[in-house]
Amino acid sequence: MAKMLQEHEGKLNFTTDAWTSSNHKAFVAVTVHFKLNGKPVCMMLDLVEVVTLHSGMNLAAAFAQILSEFGISDKVRKPIYRTKQQYSHRLHRLWA
């Protein structure tokens, strides 16, 4: 899957979902969305536990790590978020 995403010439779009379980463990899931042969494709890239404080900076770092592991960090152009401005600002700092 990593090679296909690395070689994909179109846009890659990402969604994230973060939550804390009832036993107080924090998780973040990252999903990639794109078109392949004109058809929409959606795949989960990873689901990871965020073992440190469930903060915007740590969630952003987990997202950046997943992109790095798949070799697609360069596919992110300009992140757009519908969460707190602080999270967006911190993620921008990771790519600065």
Phi and psi restraints in degrees (range 20) as a CNS / XPLOR table:
assign (resid 1 and name C) (resid 2 and name N)
       (resid 2 and name CA) (resid 2 and name C) 1.0 -59.0 20.0 2
assign (resid 2 and name N) (resid 2 and name CA)
       (resid 2 and name C) (resid 3 and name N) 1.0 -44.7 20.0 2
assign (resid 2 and name C) (resid 3 and name N)
       (resid 3 and name CA) (resid 3 and name C) 1.0 -62.8 20.0 2
assign (resid 3 and name N) (resid 3 and name CA)
       (resid 3 and name C) (resid 4 and name N) 1.0 -42.1 20.0 2
assign (resid 3 and name C) (resid 4 and name N)
       (resid 4 and name CA) (resid 4 and name C) 1.0 -61.2 20.0 2
assign (resid 4 and name N) (resid 4 and name CA)
       (resid 4 and name C) (resid 5 and name N) 1.0 -42.7 20.0 2
assign (resid 4 and name C) (resid 5 and name N)
       (resid 5 and name CA) (resid 5 and name C) 1.0 -69.3 20.0 2
assign (resid 5 and name N) (resid 5 and name CA)
       (resid 5 and name C) (resid 6 and name N) 1.0 -38.9 20.0 2
assign (resid 5 and name C) (resid 6 and name N)
       (resid 6 and name CA) (resid 6 and name C) 1.0 -62.9 20.0 2
assign (resid 6 and name N) (resid 6 and name CA)
       (resid 6 and name C) (resid 7 and name N) 1.0 -36.7 20.0 2
assign (resid 6 and name C) (resid 7 and name N)
       (resid 7 and name CA) (resid 7 and name C) 1.0 -90.1 20.0 2
assign (resid 7 and name N) (resid 7 and name CA)
       (resid 7 and name C) (resid 8 and name N) 1.0 -8.0 20.0 2
assign (resid 7 and name C) (resid 8 and name N)
       (resid 8 and name CA) (resid 8 and name C) 1.0 -63.7 20.0 2
assign (resid 8 and name N) (resid 8 and name CA)
       (resid 8 and name C) (resid 9 and name N) 1.0 126.2 20.0 2
assign (resid 8 and name C) (resid 9 and name N)
       (resid 9 and name CA) (resid 9 and name C) 1.0 -87.8 20.0 2
assign (resid 9 and name N) (resid 9 and name CA)
       (resid 9 and name C) (resid 10 and name N) 1.0 -17.3 20.0 2
assign (resid 9 and name C) (resid 10 and name N)
       (resid 10 and name CA) (resid 10 and name C) 1.0 -85.5 20.0 2
assign (resid 10 and name N) (resid 10 and name CA)
       (resid 10 and name C) (resid 11 and name N) 1.0 -170.9 20.0 2
assign (resid 10 and name C) (resid 11 and name N)
       (resid 11 and name CA) (resid 11 and name C) 1.0 -76.9 20.0 2
assign (resid 11 and name N) (resid 11 and name CA)
       (resid 11 and name C) (resid 12 and name N) 1.0 145.2 20.0 2
assign (resid 11 and name C) (resid 12 and name N)
       (resid 12 and name CA) (resid 12 and name C) 1.0 -113.7 20.0 2
assign (resid 12 and name N) (resid 12 and name CA)
       (resid 12 and name C) (resid 13 and name N) 1.0 129.9 20.0 2
assign (resid 12 and name C) (resid 13 and name N)
       (resid 13 and name CA) (resid 13 and name C) 1.0 -116.9 20.0 2
assign (resid 13 and name N) (resid 13 and name CA)
       (resid 13 and name C) (resid 14 and name N) 1.0 146.0 20.0 2
assign (resid 13 and name C) (resid 14 and name N)
       (resid 14 and name CA) (resid 14 and name C) 1.0 -125.9 20.0 2
assign (resid 14 and name N) (resid 14 and name CA)
       (resid 14 and name C) (resid 15 and name N) 1.0 146.3 20.0 2
assign (resid 14 and name C) (resid 15 and name N)
       (resid 15 and name CA) (resid 15 and name C) 1.0 -125.4 20.0 2
assign (resid 15 and name N) (resid 15 and name CA)
       (resid 15 and name C) (resid 16 and name N) 1.0 149.9 20.0 2
assign (resid 15 and name C) (resid 16 and name N)
       (resid 16 and name CA) (resid 16 and name C) 1.0 -128.3 20.0 2
assign (resid 16 and name N) (resid 16 and name CA)
       (resid 16 and name C) (resid 17 and name N) 1.0 153.2 20.0 2
assign (resid 16 and name C) (resid 17 and name N)
       (resid 17 and name CA) (resid 17 and name C) 1.0 -141.9 20.0 2
assign (resid 17 and name N) (resid 17 and name CA)
       (resid 17 and name C) (resid 18 and name N) 1.0 126.4 20.0 2
assign (resid 17 and name C) (resid 18 and name N)
       (resid 18 and name CA) (resid 18 and name C) 1.0 -124.0 20.0 2
assign (resid 18 and name N) (resid 18 and name CA)
       (resid 18 and name C) (resid 19 and name N) 1.0 145.1 20.0 2
assign (resid 18 and name C) (resid 19 and name N)
       (resid 19 and name CA) (resid 19 and name C) 1.0 -158.6 20.0 2
assign (resid 19 and name N) (resid 19 and name CA)
       (resid 19 and name C) (resid 20 and name N) 1.0 166.7 20.0 2
assign (resid 19 and name C) (resid 20 and name N)
       (resid 20 and name CA) (resid 20 and name C) 1.0 -116.6 20.0 2
assign (resid 20 and name N) (resid 20 and name CA)
       (resid 20 and name C) (resid 21 and name N) 1.0 129.4 20.0 2
assign (resid 20 and name C) (resid 21 and name N)
       (resid 21 and name CA) (resid 21 and name C) 1.0 -75.5 20.0 2
assign (resid 21 and name N) (resid 21 and name CA)
       (resid 21 and name C) (resid 22 and name N) 1.0 170.0 20.0 2
assign (resid 21 and name C) (resid 22 and name N)
       (resid 22 and name CA) (resid 22 and name C) 1.0 -64.7 20.0 2
assign (resid 22 and name N) (resid 22 and name CA)
       (resid 22 and name C) (resid 23 and name N) 1.0 -20.7 20.0 2
assign (resid 22 and name C) (resid 23 and name N)
       (resid 23 and name CA) (resid 23 and name C) 1.0 -96.5 20.0 2
assign (resid 23 and name N) (resid 23 and name CA)
       (resid 23 and name C) (resid 24 and name N) 1.0 20.6 20.0 2
assign (resid 23 and name C) (resid 24 and name N)
       (resid 24 and name CA) (resid 24 and name C) 1.0 68.5 20.0 2
assign (resid 24 and name N) (resid 24 and name CA)
       (resid 24 and name C) (resid 25 and name N) 1.0 28.5 20.0 2
assign (resid 24 and name C) (resid 25 and name N)
       (resid 25 and name CA) (resid 25 and name C) 1.0 -100.1 20.0 2
assign (resid 25 and name N) (resid 25 and name CA)
       (resid 25 and name C) (resid 26 and name N) 1.0 135.5 20.0 2
assign (resid 25 and name C) (resid 26 and name N)
       (resid 26 and name CA) (resid 26 and name C) 1.0 -96.5 20.0 2
assign (resid 26 and name N) (resid 26 and name CA)
       (resid 26 and name C) (resid 27 and name N) 1.0 138.4 20.0 2
assign (resid 26 and name C) (resid 27 and name N)
       (resid 27 and name CA) (resid 27 and name C) 1.0 -132.1 20.0 2
assign (resid 27 and name N) (resid 27 and name CA)
       (resid 27 and name C) (resid 28 and name N) 1.0 154.7 20.0 2
assign (resid 27 and name C) (resid 28 and name N)
       (resid 28 and name CA) (resid 28 and name C) 1.0 -138.3 20.0 2
assign (resid 28 and name N) (resid 28 and name CA)
       (resid 28 and name C) (resid 29 and name N) 1.0 135.8 20.0 2
assign (resid 28 and name C) (resid 29 and name N)
       (resid 29 and name CA) (resid 29 and name C) 1.0 -114.9 20.0 2
assign (resid 29 and name N) (resid 29 and name CA)
       (resid 29 and name C) (resid 30 and name N) 1.0 141.6 20.0 2
assign (resid 29 and name C) (resid 30 and name N)
       (resid 30 and name CA) (resid 30 and name C) 1.0 -123.9 20.0 2
assign (resid 30 and name N) (resid 30 and name CA)
       (resid 30 and name C) (resid 31 and name N) 1.0 129.2 20.0 2
assign (resid 30 and name C) (resid 31 and name N)
       (resid 31 and name CA) (resid 31 and name C) 1.0 -121.2 20.0 2
assign (resid 31 and name N) (resid 31 and name CA)
       (resid 31 and name C) (resid 32 and name N) 1.0 141.7 20.0 2
assign (resid 31 and name C) (resid 32 and name N)
       (resid 32 and name CA) (resid 32 and name C) 1.0 -110.3 20.0 2
assign (resid 32 and name N) (resid 32 and name CA)
       (resid 32 and name C) (resid 33 and name N) 1.0 141.6 20.0 2
assign (resid 32 and name C) (resid 33 and name N)
       (resid 33 and name CA) (resid 33 and name C) 1.0 -128.8 20.0 2
assign (resid 33 and name N) (resid 33 and name CA)
       (resid 33 and name C) (resid 34 and name N) 1.0 135.1 20.0 2
assign (resid 33 and name C) (resid 34 and name N)
       (resid 34 and name CA) (resid 34 and name C) 1.0 -163.9 20.0 2
assign (resid 34 and name N) (resid 34 and name CA)
       (resid 34 and name C) (resid 35 and name N) 1.0 174.0 20.0 2
assign (resid 34 and name C) (resid 35 and name N)
       (resid 35 and name CA) (resid 35 and name C) 1.0 -106.0 20.0 2
assign (resid 35 and name N) (resid 35 and name CA)
       (resid 35 and name C) (resid 36 and name N) 1.0 136.5 20.0 2
assign (resid 35 and name C) (resid 36 and name N)
       (resid 36 and name CA) (resid 36 and name C) 1.0 -130.1 20.0 2
assign (resid 36 and name N) (resid 36 and name CA)
       (resid 36 and name C) (resid 37 and name N) 1.0 119.0 20.0 2
assign (resid 36 and name C) (resid 37 and name N)
       (resid 37 and name CA) (resid 37 and name C) 1.0 54.0 20.0 2
assign (resid 37 and name N) (resid 37 and name CA)
       (resid 37 and name C) (resid 38 and name N) 1.0 38.9 20.0 2
assign (resid 37 and name C) (resid 38 and name N)
       (resid 38 and name CA) (resid 38 and name C) 1.0 79.2 20.0 2
assign (resid 38 and name N) (resid 38 and name CA)
       (resid 38 and name C) (resid 39 and name N) 1.0 1.2 20.0 2
assign (resid 38 and name C) (resid 39 and name N)
       (resid 39 and name CA) (resid 39 and name C) 1.0 -112.9 20.0 2
assign (resid 39 and name N) (resid 39 and name CA)
       (resid 39 and name C) (resid 40 and name N) 1.0 140.1 20.0 2
assign (resid 39 and name C) (resid 40 and name N)
       (resid 40 and name CA) (resid 40 and name C) 1.0 -69.6 20.0 2
assign (resid 40 and name N) (resid 40 and name CA)
       (resid 40 and name C) (resid 41 and name N) 1.0 139.1 20.0 2
assign (resid 40 and name C) (resid 41 and name N)
       (resid 41 and name CA) (resid 41 and name C) 1.0 -128.2 20.0 2
assign (resid 41 and name N) (resid 41 and name CA)
       (resid 41 and name C) (resid 42 and name N) 1.0 139.3 20.0 2
assign (resid 41 and name C) (resid 42 and name N)
       (resid 42 and name CA) (resid 42 and name C) 1.0 -134.4 20.0 2
assign (resid 42 and name N) (resid 42 and name CA)
       (resid 42 and name C) (resid 43 and name N) 1.0 125.6 20.0 2
assign (resid 42 and name C) (resid 43 and name N)
       (resid 43 and name CA) (resid 43 and name C) 1.0 -138.6 20.0 2
assign (resid 43 and name N) (resid 43 and name CA)
       (resid 43 and name C) (resid 44 and name N) 1.0 140.9 20.0 2
assign (resid 43 and name C) (resid 44 and name N)
       (resid 44 and name CA) (resid 44 and name C) 1.0 -78.1 20.0 2
assign (resid 44 and name N) (resid 44 and name CA)
       (resid 44 and name C) (resid 45 and name N) 1.0 128.0 20.0 2
assign (resid 44 and name C) (resid 45 and name N)
       (resid 45 and name CA) (resid 45 and name C) 1.0 -81.9 20.0 2
assign (resid 45 and name N) (resid 45 and name CA)
       (resid 45 and name C) (resid 46 and name N) 1.0 -46.3 20.0 2
assign (resid 45 and name C) (resid 46 and name N)
       (resid 46 and name CA) (resid 46 and name C) 1.0 -166.6 20.0 2
assign (resid 46 and name N) (resid 46 and name CA)
       (resid 46 and name C) (resid 47 and name N) 1.0 159.3 20.0 2
assign (resid 46 and name C) (resid 47 and name N)
       (resid 47 and name CA) (resid 47 and name C) 1.0 -132.5 20.0 2
assign (resid 47 and name N) (resid 47 and name CA)
       (resid 47 and name C) (resid 48 and name N) 1.0 116.1 20.0 2
assign (resid 47 and name C) (resid 48 and name N)
       (resid 48 and name CA) (resid 48 and name C) 1.0 -128.0 20.0 2
assign (resid 48 and name N) (resid 48 and name CA)
       (resid 48 and name C) (resid 49 and name N) 1.0 150.6 20.0 2
assign (resid 48 and name C) (resid 49 and name N)
       (resid 49 and name CA) (resid 49 and name C) 1.0 -84.6 20.0 2
assign (resid 49 and name N) (resid 49 and name CA)
       (resid 49 and name C) (resid 50 and name N) 1.0 133.7 20.0 2
assign (resid 49 and name C) (resid 50 and name N)
       (resid 50 and name CA) (resid 50 and name C) 1.0 -96.4 20.0 2
assign (resid 50 and name N) (resid 50 and name CA)
       (resid 50 and name C) (resid 51 and name N) 1.0 99.2 20.0 2
assign (resid 50 and name C) (resid 51 and name N)
       (resid 51 and name CA) (resid 51 and name C) 1.0 -77.0 20.0 2
assign (resid 51 and name N) (resid 51 and name CA)
       (resid 51 and name C) (resid 52 and name N) 1.0 -14.4 20.0 2
assign (resid 51 and name C) (resid 52 and name N)
       (resid 52 and name CA) (resid 52 and name C) 1.0 -95.6 20.0 2
assign (resid 52 and name N) (resid 52 and name CA)
       (resid 52 and name C) (resid 53 and name N) 1.0 -174.6 20.0 2
assign (resid 52 and name C) (resid 53 and name N)
       (resid 53 and name CA) (resid 53 and name C) 1.0 -51.2 20.0 2
assign (resid 53 and name N) (resid 53 and name CA)
       (resid 53 and name C) (resid 54 and name N) 1.0 136.8 20.0 2
assign (resid 53 and name C) (resid 54 and name N)
       (resid 54 and name CA) (resid 54 and name C) 1.0 -78.1 20.0 2
assign (resid 54 and name N) (resid 54 and name CA)
       (resid 54 and name C) (resid 55 and name N) 1.0 65.1 20.0 2
assign (resid 54 and name C) (resid 55 and name N)
       (resid 55 and name CA) (resid 55 and name C) 1.0 -106.0 20.0 2
assign (resid 55 and name N) (resid 55 and name CA)
       (resid 55 and name C) (resid 56 and name N) 1.0 167.0 20.0 2
assign (resid 55 and name C) (resid 56 and name N)
       (resid 56 and name CA) (resid 56 and name C) 1.0 -58.8 20.0 2
assign (resid 56 and name N) (resid 56 and name CA)
       (resid 56 and name C) (resid 57 and name N) 1.0 -41.2 20.0 2
assign (resid 56 and name C) (resid 57 and name N)
       (resid 57 and name CA) (resid 57 and name C) 1.0 -64.7 20.0 2
assign (resid 57 and name N) (resid 57 and name CA)
       (resid 57 and name C) (resid 58 and name N) 1.0 -42.4 20.0 2
assign (resid 57 and name C) (resid 58 and name N)
       (resid 58 and name CA) (resid 58 and name C) 1.0 -69.3 20.0 2
assign (resid 58 and name N) (resid 58 and name CA)
       (resid 58 and name C) (resid 59 and name N) 1.0 -37.5 20.0 2
assign (resid 58 and name C) (resid 59 and name N)
       (resid 59 and name CA) (resid 59 and name C) 1.0 -66.2 20.0 2
assign (resid 59 and name N) (resid 59 and name CA)
       (resid 59 and name C) (resid 60 and name N) 1.0 -41.1 20.0 2
assign (resid 59 and name C) (resid 60 and name N)
       (resid 60 and name CA) (resid 60 and name C) 1.0 -63.1 20.0 2
assign (resid 60 and name N) (resid 60 and name CA)
       (resid 60 and name C) (resid 61 and name N) 1.0 -40.7 20.0 2
assign (resid 60 and name C) (resid 61 and name N)
       (resid 61 and name CA) (resid 61 and name C) 1.0 -64.6 20.0 2
assign (resid 61 and name N) (resid 61 and name CA)
       (resid 61 and name C) (resid 62 and name N) 1.0 -39.7 20.0 2
assign (resid 61 and name C) (resid 62 and name N)
       (resid 62 and name CA) (resid 62 and name C) 1.0 -63.4 20.0 2
assign (resid 62 and name N) (resid 62 and name CA)
       (resid 62 and name C) (resid 63 and name N) 1.0 -42.6 20.0 2
assign (resid 62 and name C) (resid 63 and name N)
       (resid 63 and name CA) (resid 63 and name C) 1.0 -61.9 20.0 2
assign (resid 63 and name N) (resid 63 and name CA)
       (resid 63 and name C) (resid 64 and name N) 1.0 -46.7 20.0 2
assign (resid 63 and name C) (resid 64 and name N)
       (resid 64 and name CA) (resid 64 and name C) 1.0 -62.1 20.0 2
assign (resid 64 and name N) (resid 64 and name CA)
       (resid 64 and name C) (resid 65 and name N) 1.0 -38.1 20.0 2
assign (resid 64 and name C) (resid 65 and name N)
       (resid 65 and name CA) (resid 65 and name C) 1.0 -65.2 20.0 2
assign (resid 65 and name N) (resid 65 and name CA)
       (resid 65 and name C) (resid 66 and name N) 1.0 -41.6 20.0 2
assign (resid 65 and name C) (resid 66 and name N)
       (resid 66 and name CA) (resid 66 and name C) 1.0 -62.7 20.0 2
assign (resid 66 and name N) (resid 66 and name CA)
       (resid 66 and name C) (resid 67 and name N) 1.0 -46.1 20.0 2
assign (resid 66 and name C) (resid 67 and name N)
       (resid 67 and name CA) (resid 67 and name C) 1.0 -60.5 20.0 2
assign (resid 67 and name N) (resid 67 and name CA)
       (resid 67 and name C) (resid 68 and name N) 1.0 -40.4 20.0 2
assign (resid 67 and name C) (resid 68 and name N)
       (resid 68 and name CA) (resid 68 and name C) 1.0 -64.4 20.0 2
assign (resid 68 and name N) (resid 68 and name CA)
       (resid 68 and name C) (resid 69 and name N) 1.0 -43.0 20.0 2
assign (resid 68 and name C) (resid 69 and name N)
       (resid 69 and name CA) (resid 69 and name C) 1.0 -62.6 20.0 2
assign (resid 69 and name N) (resid 69 and name CA)
       (resid 69 and name C) (resid 70 and name N) 1.0 -32.2 20.0 2
assign (resid 69 and name C) (resid 70 and name N)
       (resid 70 and name CA) (resid 70 and name C) 1.0 -87.4 20.0 2
assign (resid 70 and name N) (resid 70 and name CA)
       (resid 70 and name C) (resid 71 and name N) 1.0 -4.8 20.0 2
assign (resid 70 and name C) (resid 71 and name N)
       (resid 71 and name CA) (resid 71 and name C) 1.0 69.9 20.0 2
assign (resid 71 and name N) (resid 71 and name CA)
       (resid 71 and name C) (resid 72 and name N) 1.0 31.3 20.0 2
assign (resid 71 and name C) (resid 72 and name N)
       (resid 72 and name CA) (resid 72 and name C) 1.0 -124.8 20.0 2
assign (resid 72 and name N) (resid 72 and name CA)
       (resid 72 and name C) (resid 73 and name N) 1.0 20.5 20.0 2
assign (resid 72 and name C) (resid 73 and name N)
       (resid 73 and name CA) (resid 73 and name C) 1.0 -57.9 20.0 2
assign (resid 73 and name N) (resid 73 and name CA)
       (resid 73 and name C) (resid 74 and name N) 1.0 -34.4 20.0 2
assign (resid 73 and name C) (resid 74 and name N)
       (resid 74 and name CA) (resid 74 and name C) 1.0 -72.7 20.0 2
assign (resid 74 and name N) (resid 74 and name CA)
       (resid 74 and name C) (resid 75 and name N) 1.0 -9.0 20.0 2
assign (resid 74 and name C) (resid 75 and name N)
       (resid 75 and name CA) (resid 75 and name C) 1.0 -83.1 20.0 2
assign (resid 75 and name N) (resid 75 and name CA)
       (resid 75 and name C) (resid 76 and name N) 1.0 -9.6 20.0 2
assign (resid 75 and name C) (resid 76 and name N)
       (resid 76 and name CA) (resid 76 and name C) 1.0 -88.2 20.0 2
assign (resid 76 and name N) (resid 76 and name CA)
       (resid 76 and name C) (resid 77 and name N) 1.0 120.6 20.0 2
assign (resid 76 and name C) (resid 77 and name N)
       (resid 77 and name CA) (resid 77 and name C) 1.0 -94.4 20.0 2
assign (resid 77 and name N) (resid 77 and name CA)
       (resid 77 and name C) (resid 78 and name N) 1.0 -68.4 20.0 2
assign (resid 77 and name C) (resid 78 and name N)
       (resid 78 and name CA) (resid 78 and name C) 1.0 -139.1 20.0 2
assign (resid 78 and name N) (resid 78 and name CA)
       (resid 78 and name C) (resid 79 and name N) 1.0 108.1 20.0 2
assign (resid 78 and name C) (resid 79 and name N)
       (resid 79 and name CA) (resid 79 and name C) 1.0 -64.8 20.0 2
assign (resid 79 and name N) (resid 79 and name CA)
       (resid 79 and name C) (resid 80 and name N) 1.0 140.8 20.0 2
assign (resid 79 and name C) (resid 80 and name N)
       (resid 80 and name CA) (resid 80 and name C) 1.0 -128.2 20.0 2
assign (resid 80 and name N) (resid 80 and name CA)
       (resid 80 and name C) (resid 81 and name N) 1.0 132.9 20.0 2
assign (resid 80 and name C) (resid 81 and name N)
       (resid 81 and name CA) (resid 81 and name C) 1.0 -128.0 20.0 2
assign (resid 81 and name N) (resid 81 and name CA)
       (resid 81 and name C) (resid 82 and name N) 1.0 152.6 20.0 2
assign (resid 81 and name C) (resid 82 and name N)
       (resid 82 and name CA) (resid 82 and name C) 1.0 -115.4 20.0 2
assign (resid 82 and name N) (resid 82 and name CA)
       (resid 82 and name C) (resid 83 and name N) 1.0 30.9 20.0 2
assign (resid 82 and name C) (resid 83 and name N)
       (resid 83 and name CA) (resid 83 and name C) 1.0 -117.0 20.0 2
assign (resid 83 and name N) (resid 83 and name CA)
       (resid 83 and name C) (resid 84 and name N) 1.0 -163.7 20.0 2
assign (resid 83 and name C) (resid 84 and name N)
       (resid 84 and name CA) (resid 84 and name C) 1.0 -61.4 20.0 2
assign (resid 84 and name N) (resid 84 and name CA)
       (resid 84 and name C) (resid 85 and name N) 1.0 144.8 20.0 2
assign (resid 84 and name C) (resid 85 and name N)
       (resid 85 and name CA) (resid 85 and name C) 1.0 -58.3 20.0 2
assign (resid 85 and name N) (resid 85 and name CA)
       (resid 85 and name C) (resid 86 and name N) 1.0 -33.2 20.0 2
assign (resid 85 and name C) (resid 86 and name N)
       (resid 86 and name CA) (resid 86 and name C) 1.0 -60.0 20.0 2
assign (resid 86 and name N) (resid 86 and name CA)
       (resid 86 and name C) (resid 87 and name N) 1.0 -42.2 20.0 2
assign (resid 86 and name C) (resid 87 and name N)
       (resid 87 and name CA) (resid 87 and name C) 1.0 -62.3 20.0 2
assign (resid 87 and name N) (resid 87 and name CA)
       (resid 87 and name C) (resid 88 and name N) 1.0 -44.6 20.0 2
assign (resid 87 and name C) (resid 88 and name N)
       (resid 88 and name CA) (resid 88 and name C) 1.0 -62.3 20.0 2
assign (resid 88 and name N) (resid 88 and name CA)
       (resid 88 and name C) (resid 89 and name N) 1.0 -45.1 20.0 2
assign (resid 88 and name C) (resid 89 and name N)
       (resid 89 and name CA) (resid 89 and name C) 1.0 -60.9 20.0 2
assign (resid 89 and name N) (resid 89 and name CA)
       (resid 89 and name C) (resid 90 and name N) 1.0 -43.5 20.0 2
assign (resid 89 and name C) (resid 90 and name N)
       (resid 90 and name CA) (resid 90 and name C) 1.0 -66.7 20.0 2
assign (resid 90 and name N) (resid 90 and name CA)
       (resid 90 and name C) (resid 91 and name N) 1.0 -38.1 20.0 2
assign (resid 90 and name C) (resid 91 and name N)
       (resid 91 and name CA) (resid 91 and name C) 1.0 -67.5 20.0 2
assign (resid 91 and name N) (resid 91 and name CA)
       (resid 91 and name C) (resid 92 and name N) 1.0 -38.7 20.0 2
assign (resid 91 and name C) (resid 92 and name N)
       (resid 92 and name CA) (resid 92 and name C) 1.0 -58.5 20.0 2
assign (resid 92 and name N) (resid 92 and name CA)
       (resid 92 and name C) (resid 93 and name N) 1.0 -36.7 20.0 2
assign (resid 92 and name C) (resid 93 and name N)
       (resid 93 and name CA) (resid 93 and name C) 1.0 -64.5 20.0 2
assign (resid 93 and name N) (resid 93 and name CA)
       (resid 93 and name C) (resid 94 and name N) 1.0 -31.9 20.0 2
assign (resid 93 and name C) (resid 94 and name N)
       (resid 94 and name CA) (resid 94 and name C) 1.0 -66.7 20.0 2
assign (resid 94 and name N) (resid 94 and name CA)
       (resid 94 and name C) (resid 95 and name N) 1.0 -30.0 20.0 2
assign (resid 94 and name C) (resid 95 and name N)
       (resid 95 and name CA) (resid 95 and name C) 1.0 -96.1 20.0 2
assign (resid 95 and name N) (resid 95 and name CA)
       (resid 95 and name C) (resid 96 and name N) 1.0 0.2 20.0 2
